Amino acid sequence: MNKLETYKFRAECLHDVVEFMKNAEFKYEIRIEKNSMFPDVVVEIDTNETIETIKTVFNGIPDSHVILETIQPLKTYTGERV
């Protein structure tokens, strides 16, 4: 089993995060921070899964490109799209 990691990402809307929660078939803990001025949310997720596994779930969610472009380990997260 992989060690517990924390990842962080931005999402254009909460709906993308809800879809992830419906589709992820692994254990995780999630914290959501809402920006009151924009529909964007910032999310931290703790899991033993790899970033590739998380991205695989998001690849199946339409319009999740912002998430896929911003997800990083918490230690290296910048919020910038790559």
Long-range contacts (C-beta under 8 A, 24 or more apart in sequence): 1-48, 2-48, 2-49, 2-50, 3-48, 4-46, 4-47, 4-48, 5-46, 5-47, 5-48, 5-50, 5-51, 5-73, 5-74, 6-44, 6-45, 6-46, 6-73, 6-74, 7-44, 7-45, 7-47, 7-51, 7-54, 7-71, 7-72, 7-73, 7-74, 7-77, 8-42, 8-43, 8-44, 8-45, 8-71, 8-72, 8-73, 8-74, 8-77, 9-42, 9-43, 9-45, 9-66, 9-67, 9-70, 9-71, 9-72, 9-77, 10-40, 10-41, 10-42, 10-43, 10-66, 10-67, 10-70, 10-79, 11-40, 11-41, 11-42, 11-43, 11-64, 11-66, 11-67, 12-39, 12-40, 12-63, 12-66, 13-39, 13-40, 13-41, 14-39, 14-41, 16-58, 16-61, 16-63, 16-64, 16-66, 16-67, 17-41, 17-43, 19-61, 19-64, 20-57, 20-58, 20-61, 20-64, 20-67, 23-57, 23-60, 23-61, 24-54, 24-57, 26-53, 40-66, 42-79, 44-74
